[in-house]
Amino acid sequence: MGRQIKGLLFDKDGTLLDFDATWGAWARGFLGELSAGDPALSLRMGQAIGYDIEAEVFDPASPVIAGTADVAIDLLLPFLPHWERDALLAHGNEKAARAALVAPCDLAALFDQLEALDLRLGVATNDSESSAHAHVAALGLQGRFDRILGFDSGYGGKPAPEMLWAFSEPLGLAPDEVAMIGDSTHDLHAGKAAGMVRVGVLTGPAPAAELEPHADVVLASVAELPAWLSRD
């Protein structure tokens, strides 16, 4: 791995959260609300965002999986002429903040292990910062992170590197002392651009074959991080 890892920077959706288990059912309810119960409209909106409303799963190529939170809003807005963009974005963020979250493992136990290793910890998500804080609280991880950054925190979104540097630089960490952990190529491309170690996880829609060419290592989930960090 080169220099010793001193910081871990986590993506949120698909990394700290099981993506389809969390967002599959939520998306169906959200589209149903926006369509006022019109199944044909829900179906068309689902198709626009790469979501199978019957199976309650996202296509791995869906533009909303790794995109910033406003990507889905821009795709849905043409179907909802009575909504203004900013109002729809705020409504989506509010609904997402209250989603029923499914973690890929016992996160409290995992973060106890990580804190025992004296690591600096952060979140870098293409979701909004407000949703990220709400989800961290809902997962019982308040106070566990040095920085929580969203696409609207002032540093842009992934795959650009600025959000990642906004974690490492204030903490005095060199980029190659930080591992960027995520479930999408956006996360791994951002890690490469930032000069960080890249760790892929398989709790999002992307299969191992898609992540492996862009990652230094691919793990089944964040639960495997302690073992990976302790290896020679």
C-alpha positions, 0 to 999 in steps of 0.5 A, spaced: 500 500 500 505 504 500 505 509 505 501 507 512 494 509 511 492 514 516 485 516 514 479 513 511 474 517 507 467 513 505 462 514 500 455 513 503 450 510 498 452 503 497 458 503 501 455 505 508 449 503 506 446 497 502 444 501 496 438 497 493 436 495 500 435 502 502 434 506 496 430 500 492 423 501 496 424 508 497 424 510 490 418 506 489 414 510 494 418 517 492 415 516 485 409 514 487 408 520 491 410 525 485 406 521 480 400 522 485 399 515 484 399 514 477 402 508 475 404 510 468 407 516 470 411 512 475 413 507 470 416 513 465 419 517 471 423 510 473 425 509 466 428 516 466 432 515 472 434 508 470 430 504 475 425 498 475 419 500 479 416 493 479 423 489 481 425 495 486 432 496 483 436 501 479 440 499 473 447 499 474 448 504 469 443 509 472 445 516 472 443 517 479 447 512 482 453 515 482 451 522 480 450 528 485 443 529 488 440 534 483 441 529 477 435 525 479 431 532 480 433 534 473 431 527 470 424 527 473 423 535 472 420 534 465 415 530 468 413 534 473 411 541 470 407 544 477 414 543 481 420 548 481 427 545 480 429 548 487 423 546 491 423 539 488 430 538 490 429 540 497 423 536 497 427 530 495 433 531 500 427 532 505 424 525 503 431 522 502 433 524 509 428 520 512 429 514 508 429 507 512 436 505 512 440 498 511 447 498 513 451 492 510 454 490 517 454 492 524 457 499 523 457 501 530 462 495 531 466 496 525 467 503 527 469 501 534 475 497 531 477 503 526 477 508 532 482 503 535 486 504 530 487 511 531 484 513 524 481 519 521 474 518 518 470 522 513 464 521 508 464 524 501 458 523 498 455 526 492 448 526 496 447 533 499 451 535 506 444 535 510 442 528 507 449 525 509 448 528 516 441 526 517 443 519 515 450 518 519 445 520 525 440 515 523 446 510 523 448 511 530 454 514 527 454 521 530 461 524 532 465 518 528 467 523 523 472 528 522 468 531 516 462 530 512 462 533 505 456 533 500 456 535 493 453 542 496 459 543 501 463 548 496 468 543 493 464 540 487 462 532 487 466 526 485 469 524 480 473 531 481 478 530 487 477 537 490 472 534 495 477 528 497 482 534 498 477 538 503 478 532 507 485 530 507 488 537 507 485 540 513 487 534 517 494 534 515 494 528 511 498 526 505 493 524 499 496 517 499 495 516 507 488 516 505 483 510 502 477 512 498 472 507 499 466 507 495 462 502 490 462 506 484 467 508 479 466 515 480 468 514 487 475 510 485 476 515 479 476 521 484 480 517 489 485 516 483 485 524 481 486 525 488 492 521 489 489 516 494 488 509 495 482 506 492 478 501 495 472 498 492 466 495 495 460 490 493 454 493 496 452 497 491 450 496 484 457 495 480 460 488 480 467 486 482 469 486 474 467 493 473 471 496 479 477 492 479 480 495 474 480 502 477 481 499 485 487 497 489 483 492 492 475 490 492 472 488 498 465 485 499 463 490 504 466 495 509 466 490 514 473 487 511 476 493 512 480 492 519 482 485 516 485 489 510 488 494 514 492 489 518 495 485 513 502 486 511 
